């Protein structure tokens, strides 16, 4: 994060606004949780007792093996906060599932990595036709590959993909069963550390020979704070307290002065090596602002879903975005208001 961005981060959280709000109507809150740096705000807020300070009597976490299961748990009120990448909730919103985006957690485009075996000799975009690419079908990786193909004028139908989760991708890459893998961190980092692979493209820059190092954005991945429409309507005070706490934690996480502490906490809670977390940390930009950047990323993912035939007609992301709770924390964080209302 740049110095200017870090300075802005210091103004994200308004303690006076938070203290003036009513205590939440919910005693216990359960957060969907994963082993990923995007959960840094959850970790910090829990560690420092900020959820309890906001009025929640108990804070629990629950992990899931897949986004679909987490989404189902949200609708069943087994969790009250879901923090997925933006593709799953966009897809759900288009199929009539009553979810609401109540906050934007972090921009994670740089964390998407296309990593190939060195002996695959991928130097130009067209070289990708000759290898198998492991990715998790239907995830943000599919959207990234679609954008890469469009950007470099590749025939997407000629790209050979193998559907597998990141751990299996890494094993298959090392064994030579696939020539490349496309996924998020820390799997790209681990593949590169093994010595057999090289970075071909990140979500924001090229590694191809002709434009190596050039800024080329092929990822619109960002992490969102999502809840169910029923919870948002039933528990307005709890919703505000939850978002006030998360924005407070985002502010803390985004401050460079807290980098060492936060990296240590994330490493401990996700049970990952601190050096790994430190190496990938700068690829995540924690930013709670609803603005055109948010809308652009959401529209890009929506366009992918339309072009791939997964949805028929695009909805405006602002129609299922509720920015009221963030605005109550600090109205300057809402440059582009959502239209969903409780």
Phi, psi and omega in degrees: 000136181288167179298322179296318179295320180295324178294320177295324181301328181295342181261004183296314190258132179245098182303323182296320178296318181295317183290338182279351183273156178293156177292153183297155180271003185239129181284315183249142175231137179242127184254131170293135189224149178216168182269073188209146179301339180296345179270014179303316178299320178298315182296313182296314182297322179288314182299321184270000177075022184287329176296316179292324177297329180281350175122356178279130184278336181213137179236124180234159176234154180217129181257154183226151180279346180204158181297325181297319180294322178294320178297320178295320179295325178297313182291333178274003180064025175281333170229155180250348179227127176242134182234073182267175165292168189283344182293311182302312180294329176296315179298316181295320180298330181277348179253016174083009178284126187282073175251159180226131171276116182251356178190157174249122190275298180204152175273123187234023182300321183293340183280348176283131186226133168256112184241132182236155174297141179298324182284358174281342177054054177275106180246330181233156180308321182295339179295340180293339179298332190271358183235165173266136182246119177277134174201163177270106184302136179087355178270182178299335178300324178297321179293322180295315180296321178299316180291321178300315180299316180293319182296320184258014175056046175267155173275104184302331181291344180268352179280128183266111180249147178237122183282115177199149177290161184308316180300321178289326176300314182298315180296318181292323178296313181295330180274354180080013180281337173229158181266341182205162175225145180232111183200189183257174178286152009269011188291324176296318178299314182296323178295318181291327179292338183289342176091347182265352187237164177220155181280125179263322179197137169262181179291347185230356181208153185267149172241006177292152186301319187289333182222036184303129179088352180289146177283110180225106184273118178242002180239139174241026184288130170214153181267136184242157169260117186235142173223176178273151178299324181296316179295318181299321181283325187279332187228064183300320181292320178294321179298315179297315181299321179295313182290324177299320180291318181293319178295321176300317180290322176300318179300316181293316182294324183283346182283118181303333180296338183259006187305308183300316180297314184293317178301318178298318179295316180296317179299317181294313186286330179266359179057043177241158180296136182298325179295323177296310181299318179297324182292328183256356189303318184289356177277358180243125180246108182276114188214113183273007187281129170274110182213192182293331177299317176300311183297321180297316178296319180294320179292323180297316178293323178296316179299322177298315181297324178291311184294332179272359176082009182280335172227155185266319185225131184285136172260151176288125181303331181292342180289337176241024175253127176249109183259003184298320182291320178293319179298326179292331176286312180198110185296341179289347178279352182246095177272335182224098186292143172283158183258352179288139180234143179298000000 
